[in-house]
């Protein structure tokens, strides 16, 4: 997971370290078919602005991972706005301004019947 500052798509040092680790693991794992990159936002600014910002965050992450050697065709970026909050209450905005990941695994990773 990568956290962002309010209204930002910029990658800070912690984000870059985390993404370097993500890239290393994905590049060294042959059974990952897709890396789903999901952008999120807090509720500030309204739903449309949050959706746009969350998409831009996901794109910033995909752009950086592509610079590290991941194939753009292997990554799918999406923005979810504030639809899937990670945290509620006073700490909510910080935890909800994020990009998280999901993996789609290939056939070589299936359990035999």
DSSP file (Angstrom, degrees, kcal/mol; ACC not computed):
  #  RESIDUE AA STRUCTURE BP1 BP2  ACC     N-H-->O    O-->H-N    N-H-->O    O-->H-N    TCO  KAPPA ALPHA  PHI   PSI    X-CA   Y-CA   Z-CA
    1    1 A X              0   0    0      0, 0.0     2,-0.4     0, 0.0    99,-0.2   0.000 360.0 360.0 360.0 142.1    0.0    0.0    0.0
    2    2 A X  E     -A   99   0A   0     97,-2.7    97,-2.2    16,-0.1     2,-0.3  -0.980 360.0-148.8-121.5 129.9    1.2    3.5   -0.8
    3    3 A X  E     -A   98   0A   0     -2,-0.4     9,-0.4    95,-0.2     2,-0.3  -0.723  10.6-158.5-100.3 151.1   -0.1    6.5    1.1
    4    4 A X        -     0   0    0     93,-2.6    93,-0.2    90,-0.3     3,-0.1  -0.892  18.8-113.1-125.9 153.9   -0.5   10.0   -0.4
    5    5 A X    >   -     0   0    0      5,-0.3     3,-1.8    -2,-0.3     5,-0.1  -0.369  59.9 -66.6 -74.9 164.4   -0.8   13.5    1.0
    6    6 A X  T 3  S-     0   0    0      1,-0.3    -1,-0.2    -2,-0.1     3,-0.1  -0.285 119.1  -4.1 -55.7 131.9   -4.0   15.5    0.7
    7    7 A X  T 3  S+     0   0    0      1,-0.2     2,-0.3    -3,-0.1    -1,-0.3   0.725 109.4 127.5  57.5  26.8   -4.9   16.3   -2.9
    8    8 A X    <   +     0   0    0     -3,-1.8    -1,-0.2     1,-0.1    49,-0.1  -0.852  45.2 179.8-119.8 149.1   -1.6   14.8   -4.1
    9    9 A X        +     0   0    0     -2,-0.3     2,-0.1    -3,-0.1    -1,-0.1   0.258  53.3 121.4-116.7   4.0   -0.5   12.3   -6.7
   10   10 A X        -     0   0    0      1,-0.1     2,-0.6    -5,-0.1    -5,-0.3  -0.419  62.0-128.6 -74.4 142.9    3.2   12.7   -5.8
   11   11 A X        -     0   0    0     -2,-0.1    -7,-0.1    -7,-0.1     2,-0.1  -0.814  23.7-158.0 -93.3 119.8    5.3    9.8   -4.6
   12   12 A X     >  -     0   0    0     -2,-0.6     4,-2.4    -9,-0.4     5,-0.2  -0.269  37.6 -89.8 -86.4 179.8    7.2   10.4   -1.4
   13   13 A X  H  > S+     0   0    0      1,-0.2     4,-2.3     2,-0.2     5,-0.2   0.881 127.5  50.9 -60.8 -40.4   10.3    8.5   -0.2
   14   14 A X  H  > S+     0   0    0      1,-0.2     4,-2.3     2,-0.2    -1,-0.2   0.899 110.7  49.8 -64.7 -39.4    8.2    5.9    1.7
   15   15 A X  H  > S+     0   0    0      2,-0.2     4,-2.8     1,-0.2    -2,-0.2   0.916 109.8  50.5 -64.1 -43.5    6.1    5.3   -1.4
   16   16 A X  H  X S+     0   0    0     -4,-2.4     4,-2.4     2,-0.2    -2,-0.2   0.910 110.4  49.4 -63.3 -42.3    9.1    4.9   -3.7
   17   17 A X  H  X S+     0   0    0     -4,-2.3     4,-1.7     2,-0.2    -1,-0.2   0.933 112.9  47.4 -60.8 -45.3   10.6    2.3   -1.3
   18   18 A X  H  X S+     0   0    0     -4,-2.3     4,-2.3     1,-0.2    -2,-0.2   0.907 113.0  48.3 -63.2 -42.2    7.4    0.4   -1.2
   19   19 A X  H  X S+     0   0    0     -4,-2.8     4,-2.8     1,-0.2    -1,-0.2   0.850 106.6  56.2 -70.0 -34.1    7.0    0.5   -5.0
   20   20 A X  H  X S+     0   0    0     -4,-2.4     4,-2.1    -5,-0.2    -1,-0.2   0.904 110.1  46.7 -61.3 -39.4   10.6   -0.6   -5.5
   21   21 A X  H  X S+     0   0    0     -4,-1.7     4,-2.3     2,-0.2    -2,-0.2   0.909 111.3  50.7 -68.8 -42.5    9.8   -3.7   -3.3
   22   22 A X  H  X S+     0   0    0     -4,-2.3     4,-2.8     1,-0.2     5,-0.2   0.944 111.6  48.4 -58.5 -48.5    6.5   -4.3   -5.2
   23   23 A X  H  X S+     0   0    0     -4,-2.8     4,-2.8     1,-0.2     5,-0.2   0.913 110.1  51.6 -60.3 -43.9    8.4   -4.2   -8.5
   24   24 A X  H  X S+     0   0    0     -4,-2.1     4,-1.2    -5,-0.2    -1,-0.2   0.918 113.2  44.4 -59.6 -45.1   11.1   -6.5   -7.3
   25   25 A X  H  < S+     0   0    0     -4,-2.3     4,-0.2     2,-0.2    -2,-0.2   0.913 115.4  46.5 -68.7 -42.6    8.6   -9.1   -6.2
   26   26 A X  H >< S+     0   0    0     -4,-2.8     3,-1.3     1,-0.2     6,-0.2   0.922 112.2  50.5 -66.8 -42.6    6.4   -8.9   -9.3
   27   27 A X  H 3< S+     0   0    0     -4,-2.8    -1,-0.2     1,-0.3    -2,-0.2   0.774 112.4  47.4 -66.7 -25.0    9.4   -9.1  -11.6
   28   28 A X  T 3< S+     0   0    0     -4,-1.2     2,-0.6    -5,-0.2    -1,-0.3   0.348  99.4  77.6 -97.0   6.4   10.8  -12.1   -9.8
   29   29 A X    X   -     0   0    0     -3,-1.3     3,-0.9    -4,-0.2    -1,-0.1  -0.936  56.6-172.6-121.7 109.2    7.5  -14.0   -9.8
   30   30 A X  T 3  S+     0   0    0     -2,-0.6    -1,-0.1     1,-0.2    78,-0.1   0.637  76.1  65.6 -78.3 -14.6    6.5  -15.6  -13.1
   31   31 A X  T 3  S+     0   0    0     77,-0.1    75,-3.3    75,-0.1     2,-0.7   0.349  71.9 105.5 -95.0   8.9    3.0  -16.7  -12.2
   32   32 A X  E <   +B  105   0A   0     -3,-0.9    73,-0.2    -6,-0.2     3,-0.1  -0.798  41.6 178.6 -88.6 117.2    1.5  -13.2  -11.7
   33   33 A X  E     +     0   0A   0     71,-2.4     2,-0.3    -2,-0.7    72,-0.2   0.890  65.9   9.9 -82.1 -42.8   -0.7  -12.4  -14.7
   34   34 A X  E     -B  104   0A   0     70,-1.8    70,-2.5     2,-0.0     2,-0.6  -0.991  54.7-149.3-141.7 145.2   -1.9   -9.0  -13.7
   35   35 A X  E     -Bc 103  75A   0     39,-2.6    41,-2.3    -2,-0.3     2,-0.6  -0.968  21.1-152.1-111.2 112.9   -1.2   -6.4  -11.0
   36   36 A X  E     -Bc 102  76A   0     66,-3.2    66,-1.8    -2,-0.6     2,-0.7  -0.774   6.5-161.0 -88.6 123.8   -4.3   -4.5  -10.2
   37   37 A X  E     -Bc 101  77A   0     39,-3.3    41,-2.5    -2,-0.6     2,-0.6  -0.918   8.1-167.5-111.6 109.1   -3.5   -1.0   -9.0
   38   38 A X  E     -Bc 100  78A   0     62,-2.9    62,-2.3    -2,-0.7     2,-0.3  -0.871   4.3-156.6-109.1 113.8   -6.4    0.5   -7.1
   39   39 A X  E     -Bc  99  79A   0     39,-3.4    41,-2.7    -2,-0.6     2,-0.3  -0.638  13.3-175.1 -87.8 145.4   -6.4    4.2   -6.3
   40   40 A X        -     0   0    0     58,-2.7    58,-0.3    -2,-0.3     2,-0.3  -0.913   6.1-168.5-135.1 160.5   -8.5    5.6   -3.4
   41   41 A X        -     0   0    0     40,-2.6    43,-0.1    -2,-0.3    56,-0.1  -0.911  24.8-108.6-140.5 169.0   -9.3    9.0   -2.0
   42   42 A X        -     0   0    0     -2,-0.3    51,-0.0     2,-0.1    40,-0.0  -0.247  42.9 -98.4 -85.8-174.2  -10.9   10.6    1.1
   43   43 A X  S >  S+     0   0    0     -2,-0.1     3,-1.3    39,-0.1     2,-0.1   0.508  85.1 114.0 -87.2  -4.2  -14.3   12.2    1.1
   44   44 A X  T 3  S+     0   0    0      1,-0.2    -2,-0.1     5,-0.1   -37,-0.1  -0.429  75.6  22.7 -69.9 139.8  -13.0   15.8    0.8
   45   45 A X  T 3  S-     0   0    0     -2,-0.1     4,-0.5     4,-0.1    -1,-0.2   0.316 118.2 -85.8  90.6  -8.8  -13.8   17.6   -2.5
   46   46 A X    <>  -     0   0    0     -3,-1.3     4,-2.2     1,-0.1     5,-0.2  -0.083  50.1 -69.3  93.6 165.9  -16.8   15.5   -3.4
   47   47 A X  H  > S+     0   0    0      2,-0.2     4,-2.1     1,-0.2     5,-0.1   0.852 126.3  49.1 -66.3 -37.9  -17.2   12.2   -5.2
   48   48 A X  H  > S+     0   0    0      2,-0.2     4,-2.4     1,-0.2    -1,-0.2   0.949 113.8  45.5 -69.1 -47.2  -16.2   13.3   -8.7
   49   49 A X  H  > S+     0   0    0     -4,-0.5     4,-2.6     1,-0.2    -2,-0.2   0.895 113.4  51.7 -61.7 -39.3  -13.0   15.0   -7.6
   50   50 A X  H  X S+     0   0    0     -4,-2.2     4,-2.5     2,-0.2    31,-0.4   0.881 109.1  49.8 -64.7 -38.8  -12.2   12.0   -5.4
   51   51 A X  H  X S+     0   0    0     -4,-2.1     4,-2.0     2,-0.2    30,-0.3   0.925 112.5  46.7 -66.2 -44.5  -12.7    9.6   -8.3
   52   52 A X  H  X S+     0   0    0     -4,-2.4     4,-2.2     1,-0.2    -2,-0.2   0.937 114.2  48.0 -61.8 -47.2  -10.5   11.7  -10.6
   53   53 A X  H  X S+     0   0    0     -4,-2.6     4,-2.2     1,-0.2    -2,-0.2   0.895 109.8  52.2 -62.6 -41.2   -7.8   12.0   -8.0
   54   54 A X  H  X S+     0   0    0     -4,-2.5     4,-2.0     1,-0.2    -1,-0.2   0.882 109.9  49.2 -64.9 -36.9   -7.9    8.2   -7.2
   55   55 A X  H  X S+     0   0    0     -4,-2.0     4,-2.3     2,-0.2    -1,-0.2   0.900 110.2  50.9 -66.2 -40.7   -7.4    7.4  -10.9
   56   56 A X  H  X S+     0   0    0     -4,-2.2     4,-2.3     2,-0.2    -2,-0.2   0.868 108.8  52.0 -65.9 -36.0   -4.5    9.9  -11.1
   57   57 A X  H  X S+     0   0    0     -4,-2.2     4,-1.9     2,-0.2    -1,-0.2   0.931 109.9  48.2 -64.5 -45.1   -2.9    8.2   -8.1
   58   58 A X  H  X S+     0   0    0     -4,-2.0     4,-2.5     1,-0.2    -2,-0.2   0.907 111.6  50.7 -61.8 -41.0   -3.2    4.8   -9.6
   59   59 A X  H  X S+     0   0    0     -4,-2.3     4,-2.9     1,-0.2    -1,-0.2   0.898 106.8  54.0 -64.1 -40.7   -1.7    6.1  -12.9
   60   60 A X  H  X S+     0   0    0     -4,-2.3     4,-1.9     1,-0.2    -1,-0.2   0.893 110.8  47.1 -60.6 -39.2    1.3    7.7  -11.0
   61   61 A X  H  X S+     0   0    0     -4,-1.9     4,-2.7     2,-0.2     5,-0.2   0.926 112.3  48.6 -68.5 -45.2    2.0    4.3   -9.5
   62   62 A X  H  X S+     0   0    0     -4,-2.5     4,-2.5     1,-0.2    -2,-0.2   0.916 110.2  52.5 -60.5 -43.2    1.7    2.5  -12.8
   63   63 A X  H  X S+     0   0    0     -4,-2.9     4,-1.7     1,-0.2    -1,-0.2   0.922 111.9  45.4 -59.3 -44.3    4.0    5.0  -14.4
   64   64 A X  H  X S+     0   0    0     -4,-1.9     4,-1.2     2,-0.2    -2,-0.2   0.928 112.7  49.5 -66.9 -44.3    6.7    4.5  -11.7
   65   65 A X  H  <>S+     0   0    0     -4,-2.7     5,-2.1     1,-0.2     4,-0.3   0.867 108.4  54.3 -63.5 -35.0    6.4    0.7  -11.8
   66   66 A X  H ><5S+     0   0    0     -4,-2.5     3,-1.4     1,-0.2    -1,-0.2   0.881 103.5  55.8 -65.0 -37.4    6.7    0.8  -15.6
   67   67 A X  H 3<5S+     0   0    0     -4,-1.7    -1,-0.2     1,-0.3    -2,-0.2   0.807 104.6  54.6 -62.3 -28.3   10.0    2.9  -15.2
   68   68 A X  T 3<5S-     0   0    0     -4,-1.2    -1,-0.3    -3,-0.2    -2,-0.2   0.480 131.6 -91.0 -85.4  -3.1   11.2    0.0  -13.1
   69   69 A X  T < 5S+     0   0    0     -3,-1.4    -3,-0.2     1,-0.4     2,-0.2   0.379  78.6 137.4 114.2  -4.8   10.6   -2.5  -15.8
   70   70 A X      < -     0   0    0     -5,-2.1    -1,-0.4    -8,-0.1     2,-0.3  -0.525  58.8-112.5 -72.9 142.5    7.0   -3.8  -15.3
   71   71 A X    >>  -     0   0    0     -2,-0.2     3,-1.6     1,-0.1     4,-0.6  -0.572  11.6-140.3 -75.7 132.2    5.1   -4.2  -18.4
   72   72 A X  G >4 S+     0   0    0     -2,-0.3     3,-1.0     1,-0.3    -1,-0.1   0.829 104.4  61.4 -60.3 -29.9    2.2   -1.7  -18.7
   73   73 A X  G 34 S+     0   0    0      1,-0.2    -1,-0.3     3,-0.1    -2,-0.0   0.679  99.9  55.3 -71.1 -15.4    0.1   -4.6  -20.3
   74   74 A X  G <4 S+     0   0    0     -3,-1.6   -39,-2.6   -40,-0.1     2,-0.4   0.592 101.4  71.2 -88.5 -13.0    0.6   -6.5  -17.0
   75   75 A X  E <<  -c   35   0A   0     -3,-1.0     2,-0.5    -4,-0.6   -39,-0.2  -0.837  58.8-165.5-111.5 143.5   -0.9   -3.7  -14.9
   76   76 A X  E     -c   36   0A   0    -41,-2.3   -39,-3.3    -2,-0.4     2,-0.4  -0.983  12.0-159.6-126.3 117.8   -4.5   -2.5  -14.6
   77   77 A X  E     +c   37   0A   0     -2,-0.5     2,-0.3   -41,-0.2   -39,-0.2  -0.785  16.4 167.5-100.4 140.4   -5.0    0.9  -13.0
   78   78 A X  E     -c   38   0A   0    -41,-2.5   -39,-3.4    -2,-0.4     2,-0.5  -0.994  26.6-138.7-148.2 153.8   -8.4    2.0  -11.6
   79   79 A X  E     +c   39   0A   0     -2,-0.3   -39,-0.2   -41,-0.2   -24,-0.1  -0.956  15.6 176.9-115.8 131.7   -9.8    4.7   -9.3
   80   80 A X    >   -     0   0    0    -41,-2.7     3,-2.1    -2,-0.5   -40,-0.2   0.376  24.4-156.0-111.4   0.6  -12.4    3.9   -6.7
   81   81 A X  T 3   -     0   0    0    -31,-0.4   -40,-2.6   -30,-0.3     3,-0.3  -0.349  66.5 -31.6  59.3-133.9  -12.7    7.4   -5.2
   82   82 A X  T 3  S+     0   0    0    -42,-0.2     3,-0.5     1,-0.2    -1,-0.2   0.141 107.9 109.7-102.7  19.1  -14.0    7.1   -1.6
   83   83 A X  S <  S+     0   0    0     -3,-2.1     2,-0.3     1,-0.3    -1,-0.2   0.739  81.1  38.9 -69.8 -24.8  -16.1    4.0   -2.3
   84   84 A X  S    S-     0   0    0     -3,-0.3    -1,-0.3   -43,-0.1    -4,-0.1  -0.616  79.0-168.7-127.5  73.2  -13.9    1.6   -0.2
   85   85 A X        -     0   0    0     -3,-0.5     3,-0.1    -2,-0.3    11,-0.1  -0.343  12.7-163.0 -64.7 140.8  -12.7    3.5    2.9
   86   86 A X  S    S+     0   0    0      1,-0.2     2,-0.3     6,-0.2    -1,-0.1   0.759  75.0  27.1 -89.0 -31.2   -9.9    1.8    4.9
   87   87 A X        -     0   0    0      5,-0.3     2,-0.3     2,-0.1    -1,-0.2  -0.970  63.7-158.6-136.7 147.2  -10.4    3.8    8.0
   88   88 A X        +     0   0    0     -2,-0.3     3,-0.4    -3,-0.1     2,-0.1  -0.805  55.8  29.6-116.5 163.3  -13.3    5.6    9.7
   89   89 A X  S >  S-     0   0    0     -2,-0.3     3,-1.5     1,-0.2     4,-0.3  -0.468 114.5 -24.1  90.4-160.7  -13.2    8.4   12.2
   90   90 A X  T 3  S+     0   0    0      1,-0.3     3,-0.3    -2,-0.1    -1,-0.2   0.795 137.4  48.3 -63.2 -31.7  -10.6   11.1   12.8
   91   91 A X  T 3> S+     0   0    0     -3,-0.4     4,-1.3     1,-0.2     3,-0.3   0.453  84.1 102.0 -87.7  -0.1   -7.7    9.1   11.2
   92   92 A X  H <> S+     0   0    0     -3,-1.5     4,-1.8     1,-0.2    -5,-0.3   0.878  70.5  56.5 -56.1 -48.7   -9.8    8.3    8.1
   93   93 A X  H  > S+     0   0    0     -3,-0.3     4,-1.2    -4,-0.3    -1,-0.2   0.902 106.4  49.6 -56.7 -43.6   -8.4   10.8    5.6
   94   94 A X  H  4 S+     0   0    0     -3,-0.3     3,-0.4     1,-0.2   -90,-0.3   0.920 115.4  42.4 -61.8 -44.2   -4.8    9.7    5.9
   95   95 A X  H  < S+     0   0    0     -4,-1.3    -1,-0.2     1,-0.2    -2,-0.2   0.706 112.8  53.9 -75.3 -20.1   -5.5    6.0    5.5
   96   96 A X  H  < S+     0   0    0     -4,-1.8     2,-1.5    -5,-0.2    -1,-0.2   0.629  86.7  81.6 -91.7 -13.8   -8.0    6.5    2.7
   97   97 A X  S  < S+     0   0    0     -4,-1.2   -93,-2.6    -3,-0.4     2,-0.3  -0.692  80.7 108.0 -88.8  86.2   -5.6    8.5    0.5
   98   98 A X  E     -A    3   0A   0     -2,-1.5   -58,-2.7   -58,-0.3     2,-0.4  -0.918  64.1-131.4-152.2 168.1   -3.9    5.5   -0.9
   99   99 A X  E     -AB   2  39A   0    -97,-2.2   -97,-2.7    -2,-0.3     2,-0.3  -0.997  30.6-179.6-125.6 132.0   -3.1    3.0   -3.7
  100  100 A X  E     - B   0  38A   0    -62,-2.3   -62,-2.9    -2,-0.4     2,-0.3  -0.780  14.7-130.0-124.9 175.2   -3.3   -0.6   -2.9
  101  101 A X  E     - B   0  37A   0     -2,-0.3     2,-0.3   -64,-0.2   -64,-0.2  -0.877  15.1-172.9-129.7 152.6   -2.8   -3.7   -5.0
  102  102 A X  E     - B   0  36A   0    -66,-1.8   -66,-3.2    -2,-0.3     2,-0.4  -0.977  19.8-138.8-137.2 151.0   -4.4   -7.0   -5.9
  103  103 A X  E     - B   0  35A   0     -2,-0.3     2,-0.6   -68,-0.2   -68,-0.2  -0.887   4.1-154.2-112.7 140.9   -2.8   -9.8   -7.9
  104  104 A X  E     - B   0  34A   0    -70,-2.5   -71,-2.4    -2,-0.4   -70,-1.8  -0.970  25.3-149.6-108.7 116.4   -4.4  -12.0  -10.6
  105  105 A X  E     - B   0  32A   0     -2,-0.6   -73,-0.2   -73,-0.2   -74,-0.1  -0.567   8.0-125.2 -90.5 149.9   -2.5  -15.3  -10.6
  106  106 A X    >   -     0   0    0    -75,-3.3     3,-1.7    -2,-0.2     4,-0.1  -0.158  35.9 -87.2 -84.1-179.4   -1.9  -17.4  -13.7
  107  107 A X  G >  S+     0   0    0      1,-0.3     3,-1.8     2,-0.2   -76,-0.1   0.780 119.1  69.6 -61.5 -30.1   -2.7  -21.1  -14.3
  108  108 A X  G 3  S+     0   0    0      1,-0.3    -1,-0.3   -78,-0.1   -77,-0.1   0.608  96.4  55.7 -66.5  -8.3    0.6  -22.2  -12.9
  109  109 A X  G <  S+     0   0    0     -3,-1.7    -1,-0.3   -78,-0.2    -2,-0.2   0.381  81.7 115.0-104.7   3.3   -0.6  -21.2   -9.4
  110  110 A X    <   -     0   0    0     -3,-1.8     2,-0.4    -4,-0.1    -4,-0.0  -0.416  69.9-114.1 -76.2 149.5   -3.8  -23.3   -9.3
  111  111 A X        -     0   0    0     -2,-0.1    -1,-0.1     1,-0.1    -2,-0.1  -0.658  34.1-113.7 -82.0 135.1   -4.2  -26.1   -6.8
  112  112 A X              0   0    0     -2,-0.4    -1,-0.1     1,-0.1     0, 0.0  -0.390 360.0 360.0 -67.8 145.5   -4.5  -29.5   -8.4
  113  113 A X              0   0    0     -2,-0.1    -1,-0.1     0, 0.0    -2,-0.0   0.501 360.0 360.0 -68.1 360.0   -7.9  -31.2   -8.1
